[in-house]
Amino acid sequence: MTFLKVMALWTLTTIMTAINQIKSSGTYVFDKYFKANAEPVLGTTAKLKIYKGAGIVLETILPGADRLVRDLKNVYEITIELPRFGLSDTILPHEVNQFETLQGTAMAEAVSQKIAQILKEHKDDYMTTIEFMATGALFGKVVDGAGKVLFEFRSAATPIEFKNIELDVSLNKIDEALVDELGMEVPYEILCSNDFFNRTVAKAKAENLFANNGPAKYIDENGKRVLTIHGKKFIPFRATYPDENGNKKPFVEAGKAVVIPMSEKVYKVVYGRADHTQAMKAAPQMFFAAAPEELPRGKGWVLETEVKLIPYCTRPGALINLVFSN
């Protein structure tokens, strides 16, 4: 079997199957909240429907950006060009020569391992970008892979106070606010700054919630120490994003926290067809990989992949702000 015959086995169907089966490095936000509610679109644009509940205000739209906003009665309808991310790698001539020294199945296995390695590296890079975008969406920011805020939402609702109110009363207020926003009770978690987390622990101790196997306790969740009170998780969240000057800013500011409902009503990701001639033969896929193509003048073989998607929150009003006032 020659190298050319081995590469001929890597059809569009084969390589698409491979990239979808490859396990990438796990992500926290995207896998946990967005992945289960993904929707394909056929064009290069998508209409995002953002429900206004709880006094949601559209705060930021970058000038000159390619998007259209319609302010309807209960929803903002935003038409946006889907962000596109593409990667390319080449199997170089000297690598081809090395493969040609192998025989039969040994050559096929070596080529498969090389292609799988490239696909995994690409998919890991894409997941890093997607995780960053999904994290922004959790906090009312829809950002591209470079950290630029495409648009941002602000809630006019007063944050729920945790300082001078018993913790179970504060949790009851969260329950009520979620019912007002979503029409039903849903499970939720609380992502909080280090300061908010530490002050909540101190308050739980002051209320004797840790004593006698009470409702407060620590648990280990994937190596992270998490506080639970009455079954609700308080999770320290330390992710940052770069501002317009390149300075790192926390998604959750000191003394603050955000309620994250566990509901498919709140999170969505839309993805489109890749900008590649081979993609016209296939339905939109979250991850696209083209069949390897031989480069002219004996320069090797190129593998190209692409992702075109955006994660966003349909109901940012359900992402309730919490605060420990000073």
GULUM-37417 format. One record per residue (C-alpha): x, y, z; residue number from 1; residue in one letter. Coordinates in Angstrom, 1 decimal, padded with zeros to 4 digits, m for minus. Example, Ala and Ser with C-alpha at 12.3 -4.5 7.8 and 13.67 -1.06 7.14 Angstrom:
<recs>
rec east = 012.3 | north = m004.5 | up = 007.8 | k = 1 | r = A
rec east = 013.7 | north = m001.1 | up = 007.1 | k = 2 | r = S
</recs>
This chain:
<recs>
rec east = 000.0 | north = 000.0 | up = 000.0 | k = 1 | r = M
rec east = 001.4 | north = 003.4 | up = m001.0 | k = 2 | r = T
rec east = 001.1 | north = 006.7 | up = 000.9 | k = 3 | r = F
rec east = m001.3 | north = 008.0 | up = m001.8 | k = 4 | r = L
rec east = m003.6 | north = 005.0 | up = m001.4 | k = 5 | r = K
rec east = m003.6 | north = 005.6 | up = 002.4 | k = 6 | r = V
rec east = m004.5 | north = 009.2 | up = 002.0 | k = 7 | r = M
rec east = m007.3 | north = 008.3 | up = m000.4 | k = 8 | r = A
rec east = m009.0 | north = 006.4 | up = 002.5 | k = 9 | r = L
rec east = m009.3 | north = 009.7 | up = 004.4 | k = 10 | r = W
rec east = m012.5 | north = 010.9 | up = 002.7 | k = 11 | r = T
rec east = m014.7 | north = 013.8 | up = 004.0 | k = 12 | r = L
rec east = m016.9 | north = 011.3 | up = 005.8 | k = 13 | r = T
rec east = m013.9 | north = 009.5 | up = 007.4 | k = 14 | r = T
rec east = m012.2 | north = 012.7 | up = 008.7 | k = 15 | r = I
rec east = m015.5 | north = 014.2 | up = 009.9 | k = 16 | r = M
rec east = m016.2 | north = 011.0 | up = 011.9 | k = 17 | r = T
rec east = m012.6 | north = 011.2 | up = 013.3 | k = 18 | r = A
rec east = m012.8 | north = 014.8 | up = 014.5 | k = 19 | r = I
rec east = m016.2 | north = 014.3 | up = 016.1 | k = 20 | r = N
rec east = m015.0 | north = 011.2 | up = 018.0 | k = 21 | r = Q
rec east = m011.8 | north = 012.7 | up = 019.3 | k = 22 | r = I
rec east = m012.1 | north = 013.6 | up = 022.9 | k = 23 | r = K
rec east = m010.8 | north = 017.1 | up = 023.6 | k = 24 | r = S
rec east = m009.7 | north = 018.5 | up = 026.9 | k = 25 | r = S
rec east = m012.7 | north = 019.0 | up = 029.1 | k = 26 | r = G
rec east = m014.3 | north = 022.4 | up = 029.5 | k = 27 | r = T
rec east = m016.2 | north = 023.6 | up = 032.6 | k = 28 | r = Y
rec east = m018.6 | north = 026.2 | up = 031.4 | k = 29 | r = V
rec east = m019.4 | north = 025.0 | up = 027.8 | k = 30 | r = F
rec east = m019.7 | north = 021.3 | up = 028.6 | k = 31 | r = D
rec east = m021.8 | north = 022.0 | up = 031.8 | k = 32 | r = K
rec east = m024.2 | north = 024.6 | up = 030.5 | k = 33 | r = Y
rec east = m024.2 | north = 025.1 | up = 026.8 | k = 34 | r = F
rec east = m023.3 | north = 021.8 | up = 025.0 | k = 35 | r = K
rec east = m026.7 | north = 020.1 | up = 025.4 | k = 36 | r = A
rec east = m028.5 | north = 022.9 | up = 023.6 | k = 37 | r = N
rec east = m026.7 | north = 023.4 | up = 020.3 | k = 38 | r = A
rec east = m028.6 | north = 024.4 | up = 017.1 | k = 39 | r = E
rec east = m027.3 | north = 024.4 | up = 013.5 | k = 40 | r = P
rec east = m028.0 | north = 027.3 | up = 011.0 | k = 41 | r = V
rec east = m027.5 | north = 027.1 | up = 007.3 | k = 42 | r = L
rec east = m026.3 | north = 030.6 | up = 006.6 | k = 43 | r = G
rec east = m023.3 | north = 032.7 | up = 007.8 | k = 44 | r = T
rec east = m025.5 | north = 034.7 | up = 010.2 | k = 45 | r = T
rec east = m027.7 | north = 033.8 | up = 013.1 | k = 46 | r = A
rec east = m030.7 | north = 035.4 | up = 014.8 | k = 47 | r = K
rec east = m030.2 | north = 035.5 | up = 018.6 | k = 48 | r = L
rec east = m033.3 | north = 036.0 | up = 020.7 | k = 49 | r = K
rec east = m032.5 | north = 037.6 | up = 024.1 | k = 50 | r = I
rec east = m035.5 | north = 037.7 | up = 026.4 | k = 51 | r = Y
rec east = m035.7 | north = 040.9 | up = 028.4 | k = 52 | r = K
rec east = m037.1 | north = 039.7 | up = 031.7 | k = 53 | r = G
rec east = m036.0 | north = 041.3 | up = 034.9 | k = 54 | r = A
rec east = m035.3 | north = 044.6 | up = 033.3 | k = 55 | r = G
rec east = m032.5 | north = 043.5 | up = 030.9 | k = 56 | r = I
rec east = m030.9 | north = 046.4 | up = 029.1 | k = 57 | r = V
rec east = m028.7 | north = 046.0 | up = 026.0 | k = 58 | r = L
rec east = m025.7 | north = 048.1 | up = 027.0 | k = 59 | r = E
rec east = m022.9 | north = 047.6 | up = 024.4 | k = 60 | r = T
rec east = m022.9 | north = 047.3 | up = 020.7 | k = 61 | r = I
rec east = m019.5 | north = 047.9 | up = 019.1 | k = 62 | r = L
rec east = m019.7 | north = 050.6 | up = 016.3 | k = 63 | r = P
rec east = m019.2 | north = 049.4 | up = 012.8 | k = 64 | r = G
rec east = m019.8 | north = 045.8 | up = 013.7 | k = 65 | r = A
rec east = m021.8 | north = 043.6 | up = 011.4 | k = 66 | r = D
rec east = m025.0 | north = 043.1 | up = 013.3 | k = 67 | r = R
rec east = m028.6 | north = 044.3 | up = 013.4 | k = 68 | r = L
rec east = m030.7 | north = 044.7 | up = 016.6 | k = 69 | r = V
rec east = m034.5 | north = 044.8 | up = 016.7 | k = 70 | r = R
rec east = m036.0 | north = 045.9 | up = 020.0 | k = 71 | r = D
rec east = m039.2 | north = 044.0 | up = 020.2 | k = 72 | r = L
rec east = m041.8 | north = 044.0 | up = 023.0 | k = 73 | r = K
rec east = m040.3 | north = 041.2 | up = 025.1 | k = 74 | r = N
rec east = m037.1 | north = 040.3 | up = 023.3 | k = 75 | r = V
rec east = m034.0 | north = 041.7 | up = 021.6 | k = 76 | r = Y
rec east = m033.5 | north = 040.0 | up = 018.2 | k = 77 | r = E
rec east = m029.9 | north = 040.3 | up = 017.2 | k = 78 | r = I
rec east = m028.7 | north = 039.3 | up = 013.7 | k = 79 | r = T
rec east = m025.0 | north = 038.5 | up = 014.0 | k = 80 | r = I
rec east = m022.3 | north = 037.2 | up = 011.7 | k = 81 | r = E
rec east = m021.1 | north = 034.0 | up = 013.2 | k = 82 | r = L
rec east = m017.5 | north = 034.2 | up = 014.4 | k = 83 | r = P
rec east = m015.3 | north = 031.9 | up = 012.3 | k = 84 | r = R
rec east = m012.2 | north = 030.1 | up = 013.5 | k = 85 | r = F
rec east = m009.9 | north = 028.1 | up = 011.2 | k = 86 | r = G
rec east = m006.7 | north = 026.1 | up = 011.6 | k = 87 | r = L
rec east = m004.4 | north = 024.4 | up = 009.1 | k = 88 | r = S
rec east = m001.5 | north = 022.0 | up = 009.4 | k = 89 | r = D
rec east = 000.7 | north = 020.4 | up = 006.8 | k = 90 | r = T
rec east = 002.2 | north = 016.9 | up = 006.6 | k = 91 | r = I
rec east = 005.6 | north = 017.8 | up = 005.2 | k = 92 | r = L
rec east = 007.5 | north = 016.0 | up = 002.4 | k = 93 | r = P
rec east = 010.1 | north = 014.6 | up = 004.8 | k = 94 | r = H
rec east = 007.2 | north = 013.1 | up = 006.9 | k = 95 | r = E
rec east = 005.7 | north = 011.6 | up = 003.8 | k = 96 | r = V
rec east = 009.1 | north = 010.0 | up = 003.0 | k = 97 | r = N
rec east = 009.2 | north = 008.5 | up = 006.5 | k = 98 | r = Q
rec east = 005.7 | north = 007.0 | up = 006.0 | k = 99 | r = F
rec east = 006.8 | north = 005.5 | up = 002.7 | k = 100 | r = E
rec east = 009.4 | north = 003.4 | up = 004.5 | k = 101 | r = T
rec east = 006.6 | north = 001.5 | up = 006.3 | k = 102 | r = L
rec east = 004.6 | north = m001.4 | up = 004.9 | k = 103 | r = Q
rec east = 000.9 | north = m002.3 | up = 004.7 | k = 104 | r = G
rec east = m001.1 | north = m001.7 | up = 007.9 | k = 105 | r = T
rec east = 002.0 | north = m000.2 | up = 009.7 | k = 106 | r = A
rec east = 001.9 | north = 002.8 | up = 007.2 | k = 107 | r = M
rec east = m001.9 | north = 003.1 | up = 007.6 | k = 108 | r = A
rec east = m001.6 | north = 003.2 | up = 011.4 | k = 109 | r = E
rec east = 001.2 | north = 005.7 | up = 011.4 | k = 110 | r = A
rec east = m000.7 | north = 008.1 | up = 009.0 | k = 111 | r = V
rec east = m003.9 | north = 007.7 | up = 011.1 | k = 112 | r = S
rec east = m002.0 | north = 008.6 | up = 014.3 | k = 113 | r = Q
rec east = m000.5 | north = 011.7 | up = 012.7 | k = 114 | r = K
rec east = m003.9 | north = 012.9 | up = 011.4 | k = 115 | r = I
rec east = m005.5 | north = 012.2 | up = 014.8 | k = 116 | r = A
rec east = m002.8 | north = 014.1 | up = 016.6 | k = 117 | r = Q
rec east = m003.4 | north = 017.2 | up = 014.3 | k = 118 | r = I
rec east = m007.2 | north = 016.9 | up = 014.8 | k = 119 | r = L
rec east = m006.8 | north = 016.7 | up = 018.5 | k = 120 | r = K
rec east = m004.5 | north = 019.7 | up = 018.7 | k = 121 | r = E
rec east = m007.0 | north = 021.7 | up = 016.6 | k = 122 | r = H
rec east = m010.0 | north = 020.6 | up = 018.6 | k = 123 | r = K
rec east = m008.3 | north = 021.5 | up = 021.9 | k = 124 | r = D
rec east = m007.5 | north = 025.0 | up = 020.6 | k = 125 | r = D
rec east = m011.1 | north = 025.4 | up = 019.5 | k = 126 | r = Y
rec east = m012.4 | north = 024.3 | up = 022.9 | k = 127 | r = M
rec east = m010.2 | north = 026.9 | up = 024.6 | k = 128 | r = T
rec east = m011.7 | north = 029.6 | up = 022.5 | k = 129 | r = T
rec east = m015.3 | north = 028.3 | up = 022.9 | k = 130 | r = I
rec east = m014.9 | north = 028.0 | up = 026.7 | k = 131 | r = E
rec east = m013.8 | north = 031.6 | up = 026.8 | k = 132 | r = F
rec east = m016.8 | north = 032.8 | up = 024.8 | k = 133 | r = M
rec east = m019.2 | north = 030.6 | up = 026.8 | k = 134 | r = A
rec east = m017.8 | north = 032.1 | up = 030.1 | k = 135 | r = T
rec east = m018.4 | north = 035.6 | up = 028.8 | k = 136 | r = G
rec east = m022.0 | north = 034.6 | up = 027.9 | k = 137 | r = A
rec east = m022.6 | north = 033.5 | up = 031.5 | k = 138 | r = L
rec east = m022.0 | north = 037.1 | up = 032.7 | k = 139 | r = F
rec east = m024.0 | north = 039.0 | up = 030.1 | k = 140 | r = G
rec east = m021.1 | north = 039.4 | up = 027.6 | k = 141 | r = K
rec east = m021.0 | north = 037.9 | up = 024.2 | k = 142 | r = V
rec east = m017.3 | north = 038.0 | up = 023.1 | k = 143 | r = V
rec east = m015.3 | north = 036.8 | up = 020.1 | k = 144 | r = D
rec east = m012.2 | north = 034.6 | up = 020.4 | k = 145 | r = G
rec east = m010.0 | north = 037.7 | up = 020.8 | k = 146 | r = A
rec east = m011.9 | north = 038.9 | up = 023.8 | k = 147 | r = G
rec east = m013.7 | north = 041.7 | up = 022.0 | k = 148 | r = K
rec east = m017.2 | north = 042.3 | up = 023.5 | k = 149 | r = V
rec east = m019.7 | north = 042.0 | up = 020.7 | k = 150 | r = L
rec east = m022.6 | north = 043.0 | up = 022.9 | k = 151 | r = F
rec east = m023.3 | north = 043.1 | up = 026.6 | k = 152 | r = E
rec east = m026.4 | north = 043.0 | up = 028.8 | k = 153 | r = F
rec east = m027.0 | north = 044.6 | up = 032.1 | k = 154 | r = R
rec east = m029.8 | north = 043.8 | up = 034.5 | k = 155 | r = S
rec east = m031.7 | north = 046.7 | up = 036.1 | k = 156 | r = A
rec east = m032.9 | north = 044.4 | up = 038.9 | k = 157 | r = A
rec east = m031.4 | north = 045.1 | up = 042.3 | k = 158 | r = T
rec east = m028.8 | north = 042.5 | up = 043.4 | k = 159 | r = P
rec east = m029.9 | north = 040.2 | up = 046.2 | k = 160 | r = I
rec east = m028.0 | north = 041.2 | up = 049.4 | k = 161 | r = E
rec east = m026.2 | north = 038.6 | up = 051.5 | k = 162 | r = F
rec east = m024.7 | north = 040.7 | up = 054.2 | k = 163 | r = K
rec east = m027.4 | north = 041.5 | up = 056.7 | k = 164 | r = N
rec east = m029.9 | north = 038.7 | up = 055.9 | k = 165 | r = I
rec east = m029.9 | north = 035.1 | up = 057.0 | k = 166 | r = E
rec east = m028.5 | north = 032.8 | up = 054.3 | k = 167 | r = L
rec east = m031.7 | north = 030.8 | up = 054.0 | k = 168 | r = D
rec east = m033.7 | north = 034.0 | up = 053.5 | k = 169 | r = V
rec east = m031.3 | north = 035.0 | up = 050.7 | k = 170 | r = S
rec east = m031.7 | north = 031.6 | up = 049.1 | k = 171 | r = L
rec east = m035.5 | north = 032.0 | up = 049.3 | k = 172 | r = N
rec east = m035.2 | north = 035.3 | up = 047.4 | k = 173 | r = K
rec east = m033.2 | north = 033.6 | up = 044.7 | k = 174 | r = I
rec east = m035.8 | north = 030.9 | up = 044.4 | k = 175 | r = D
rec east = m038.5 | north = 033.6 | up = 044.0 | k = 176 | r = E
rec east = m036.6 | north = 035.6 | up = 041.5 | k = 177 | r = A
rec east = m036.0 | north = 032.5 | up = 039.3 | k = 178 | r = L
rec east = m039.7 | north = 031.6 | up = 039.4 | k = 179 | r = V
rec east = m040.5 | north = 035.2 | up = 038.3 | k = 180 | r = D
rec east = m038.1 | north = 034.9 | up = 035.4 | k = 181 | r = E
rec east = m038.5 | north = 031.4 | up = 034.2 | k = 182 | r = L
rec east = m042.0 | north = 030.5 | up = 035.4 | k = 183 | r = G
rec east = m040.8 | north = 027.5 | up = 037.4 | k = 184 | r = M
rec east = m038.4 | north = 026.5 | up = 040.1 | k = 185 | r = E
rec east = m035.1 | north = 025.2 | up = 038.7 | k = 186 | r = V
rec east = m031.9 | north = 023.9 | up = 040.3 | k = 187 | r = P
rec east = m029.0 | north = 026.4 | up = 040.3 | k = 188 | r = Y
rec east = m025.4 | north = 027.0 | up = 041.4 | k = 189 | r = E
rec east = m023.7 | north = 030.2 | up = 042.5 | k = 190 | r = I
rec east = m020.4 | north = 031.2 | up = 040.9 | k = 191 | r = L
rec east = m018.7 | north = 033.7 | up = 043.3 | k = 192 | r = C
rec east = m015.6 | north = 035.7 | up = 043.7 | k = 193 | r = S
rec east = m013.1 | north = 034.6 | up = 046.4 | k = 194 | r = N
rec east = m014.2 | north = 037.5 | up = 048.6 | k = 195 | r = D
rec east = m017.9 | north = 036.5 | up = 048.3 | k = 196 | r = F
rec east = m017.1 | north = 032.9 | up = 048.9 | k = 197 | r = F
rec east = m015.0 | north = 033.6 | up = 052.1 | k = 198 | r = N
rec east = m017.6 | north = 036.0 | up = 053.5 | k = 199 | r = R
rec east = m020.4 | north = 033.4 | up = 052.9 | k = 200 | r = T
rec east = m018.3 | north = 030.8 | up = 054.7 | k = 201 | r = V
rec east = m017.8 | north = 033.2 | up = 057.6 | k = 202 | r = A
rec east = m021.6 | north = 034.0 | up = 057.7 | k = 203 | r = K
rec east = m022.5 | north = 030.3 | up = 057.6 | k = 204 | r = A
rec east = m020.1 | north = 029.7 | up = 060.6 | k = 205 | r = K
rec east = m021.7 | north = 032.7 | up = 062.4 | k = 206 | r = A
rec east = m025.1 | north = 031.1 | up = 061.9 | k = 207 | r = E
rec east = m023.8 | north = 027.8 | up = 063.2 | k = 208 | r = N
rec east = m024.7 | north = 026.1 | up = 059.9 | k = 209 | r = L
rec east = m021.7 | north = 023.8 | up = 060.0 | k = 210 | r = F
rec east = m022.4 | north = 022.6 | up = 063.5 | k = 211 | r = A
rec east = m023.9 | north = 019.2 | up = 064.3 | k = 212 | r = N
rec east = m024.0 | north = 018.0 | up = 060.7 | k = 213 | r = N
rec east = m025.9 | north = 021.1 | up = 059.7 | k = 214 | r = G
rec east = m026.9 | north = 022.3 | up = 056.2 | k = 215 | r = P
rec east = m023.5 | north = 023.8 | up = 055.4 | k = 216 | r = A
rec east = m020.5 | north = 021.6 | up = 054.4 | k = 217 | r = K
rec east = m017.6 | north = 021.5 | up = 052.0 | k = 218 | r = Y
rec east = m017.5 | north = 019.0 | up = 049.1 | k = 219 | r = I
rec east = m014.8 | north = 018.3 | up = 046.5 | k = 220 | r = D
rec east = m015.9 | north = 018.8 | up = 042.9 | k = 221 | r = E
rec east = m013.3 | north = 017.9 | up = 040.3 | k = 222 | r = N
rec east = m010.5 | north = 019.0 | up = 042.7 | k = 223 | r = G
rec east = m012.2 | north = 022.3 | up = 043.6 | k = 224 | r = K
rec east = m013.4 | north = 023.0 | up = 047.1 | k = 225 | r = R
rec east = m017.1 | north = 023.9 | up = 046.9 | k = 226 | r = V
rec east = m019.4 | north = 025.1 | up = 049.7 | k = 227 | r = L
rec east = m022.9 | north = 023.8 | up = 049.9 | k = 228 | r = T
rec east = m025.7 | north = 025.4 | up = 052.0 | k = 229 | r = I
rec east = m029.1 | north = 023.8 | up = 052.0 | k = 230 | r = H
rec east = m028.0 | north = 021.8 | up = 049.0 | k = 231 | r = G
rec east = m027.0 | north = 024.9 | up = 046.9 | k = 232 | r = K
rec east = m023.4 | north = 025.1 | up = 045.7 | k = 233 | r = K
rec east = m021.2 | north = 028.1 | up = 046.1 | k = 234 | r = F
rec east = m018.4 | north = 027.7 | up = 043.7 | k = 235 | r = I
rec east = m015.3 | north = 030.0 | up = 043.6 | k = 236 | r = P
rec east = m014.9 | north = 031.3 | up = 040.0 | k = 237 | r = F
rec east = m011.6 | north = 032.9 | up = 039.1 | k = 238 | r = R
rec east = m011.7 | north = 033.2 | up = 035.3 | k = 239 | r = A
rec east = m010.7 | north = 036.6 | up = 033.8 | k = 240 | r = T
rec east = m011.0 | north = 038.3 | up = 030.5 | k = 241 | r = Y
rec east = m008.8 | north = 041.1 | up = 028.8 | k = 242 | r = P
rec east = m010.3 | north = 044.6 | up = 028.7 | k = 243 | r = D
rec east = m009.8 | north = 047.0 | up = 025.8 | k = 244 | r = E
rec east = m006.3 | north = 047.8 | up = 027.1 | k = 245 | r = N
rec east = m005.3 | north = 044.1 | up = 027.5 | k = 246 | r = G
rec east = m005.6 | north = 044.2 | up = 031.3 | k = 247 | r = N
rec east = m007.1 | north = 041.1 | up = 033.0 | k = 248 | r = K
rec east = m010.4 | north = 041.7 | up = 034.6 | k = 249 | r = K
rec east = m012.4 | north = 039.1 | up = 036.6 | k = 250 | r = P
rec east = m015.7 | north = 037.9 | up = 035.3 | k = 251 | r = F
rec east = m017.0 | north = 038.0 | up = 038.9 | k = 252 | r = V
rec east = m015.9 | north = 041.1 | up = 040.8 | k = 253 | r = E
rec east = m014.9 | north = 041.1 | up = 044.5 | k = 254 | r = A
rec east = m017.9 | north = 040.9 | up = 046.8 | k = 255 | r = G
rec east = m020.2 | north = 039.6 | up = 044.1 | k = 256 | r = K
rec east = m021.6 | north = 036.4 | up = 042.8 | k = 257 | r = A
rec east = m024.0 | north = 035.2 | up = 040.0 | k = 258 | r = V
rec east = m026.7 | north = 032.6 | up = 040.1 | k = 259 | r = V
rec east = m026.4 | north = 030.1 | up = 037.3 | k = 260 | r = I
rec east = m029.7 | north = 028.2 | up = 036.7 | k = 261 | r = P
rec east = m029.4 | north = 024.6 | up = 035.5 | k = 262 | r = M
rec east = m032.0 | north = 025.0 | up = 032.7 | k = 263 | r = S
rec east = m031.9 | north = 024.5 | up = 029.0 | k = 264 | r = E
rec east = m034.1 | north = 027.6 | up = 028.7 | k = 265 | r = K
rec east = m031.2 | north = 029.8 | up = 029.5 | k = 266 | r = V
rec east = m028.2 | north = 028.7 | up = 027.4 | k = 267 | r = Y
rec east = m027.8 | north = 028.1 | up = 023.7 | k = 268 | r = K
rec east = m025.1 | north = 027.7 | up = 021.1 | k = 269 | r = V
rec east = m025.6 | north = 028.2 | up = 017.4 | k = 270 | r = V
rec east = m023.2 | north = 026.9 | up = 014.8 | k = 271 | r = Y
rec east = m023.0 | north = 027.2 | up = 011.0 | k = 272 | r = G
rec east = m021.5 | north = 025.5 | up = 008.0 | k = 273 | r = R
rec east = m017.8 | north = 026.0 | up = 007.5 | k = 274 | r = A
rec east = m016.5 | north = 028.3 | up = 004.7 | k = 275 | r = D
rec east = m014.9 | north = 025.5 | up = 002.7 | k = 276 | r = H
rec east = m015.9 | north = 024.0 | up = m000.6 | k = 277 | r = T
rec east = m016.0 | north = 020.5 | up = 000.9 | k = 278 | r = Q
rec east = m018.5 | north = 021.8 | up = 003.6 | k = 279 | r = A
rec east = m021.1 | north = 022.3 | up = 000.9 | k = 280 | r = M
rec east = m021.5 | north = 018.6 | up = 000.7 | k = 281 | r = K
rec east = m022.3 | north = 018.2 | up = 004.4 | k = 282 | r = A
rec east = m024.8 | north = 019.5 | up = 006.9 | k = 283 | r = A
rec east = m023.5 | north = 022.1 | up = 009.4 | k = 284 | r = P
rec east = m021.3 | north = 020.6 | up = 012.0 | k = 285 | r = Q
rec east = m019.9 | north = 022.1 | up = 015.2 | k = 286 | r = M
rec east = m016.5 | north = 020.9 | up = 014.2 | k = 287 | r = F
rec east = m015.5 | north = 020.7 | up = 010.5 | k = 288 | r = F
rec east = m012.5 | north = 018.9 | up = 009.0 | k = 289 | r = A
rec east = m011.8 | north = 018.7 | up = 005.3 | k = 290 | r = A
rec east = m010.4 | north = 015.7 | up = 003.6 | k = 291 | r = A
rec east = m006.6 | north = 016.0 | up = 003.3 | k = 292 | r = P
rec east = m005.5 | north = 017.7 | up = 000.1 | k = 293 | r = E
rec east = m002.2 | north = 017.4 | up = m001.7 | k = 294 | r = E
rec east = m000.3 | north = 020.7 | up = m002.1 | k = 295 | r = L
rec east = 001.2 | north = 021.8 | up = m005.4 | k = 296 | r = P
rec east = 004.9 | north = 021.4 | up = m006.3 | k = 297 | r = R
rec east = 005.3 | north = 018.6 | up = m003.8 | k = 298 | r = G
rec east = 005.0 | north = 020.7 | up = m000.7 | k = 299 | r = K
rec east = 003.1 | north = 018.0 | up = 001.3 | k = 300 | r = G
rec east = m000.5 | north = 017.5 | up = 002.3 | k = 301 | r = W
rec east = m002.7 | north = 020.0 | up = 004.1 | k = 302 | r = V
rec east = m005.3 | north = 019.4 | up = 006.8 | k = 303 | r = L
rec east = m007.8 | north = 022.2 | up = 007.4 | k = 304 | r = E
rec east = m010.4 | north = 022.4 | up = 010.1 | k = 305 | r = T
rec east = m012.9 | north = 025.1 | up = 011.1 | k = 306 | r = E
rec east = m015.5 | north = 026.1 | up = 013.7 | k = 307 | r = V
rec east = m018.1 | north = 028.8 | up = 013.2 | k = 308 | r = K
rec east = m020.3 | north = 029.3 | up = 016.3 | k = 309 | r = L
rec east = m021.4 | north = 031.5 | up = 019.1 | k = 310 | r = I
rec east = m022.7 | north = 030.6 | up = 022.6 | k = 311 | r = P
rec east = m025.1 | north = 033.0 | up = 024.3 | k = 312 | r = Y
rec east = m027.7 | north = 033.2 | up = 027.1 | k = 313 | r = C
rec east = m031.3 | north = 033.6 | up = 026.0 | k = 314 | r = T
rec east = m032.5 | north = 034.8 | up = 029.4 | k = 315 | r = R
rec east = m029.8 | north = 036.9 | up = 031.0 | k = 316 | r = P
rec east = m032.3 | north = 038.0 | up = 033.6 | k = 317 | r = G
rec east = m032.1 | north = 034.5 | up = 035.1 | k = 318 | r = A
rec east = m028.5 | north = 035.1 | up = 035.8 | k = 319 | r = L
rec east = m029.2 | north = 036.9 | up = 039.1 | k = 320 | r = I
rec east = m026.6 | north = 039.1 | up = 040.7 | k = 321 | r = N
rec east = m025.7 | north = 038.7 | up = 044.3 | k = 322 | r = L
rec east = m023.7 | north = 041.0 | up = 046.5 | k = 323 | r = V
rec east = m022.1 | north = 041.3 | up = 049.9 | k = 324 | r = F
rec east = m022.2 | north = 045.1 | up = 050.4 | k = 325 | r = S
rec east = m019.4 | north = 046.7 | up = 052.4 | k = 326 | r = N
</recs>
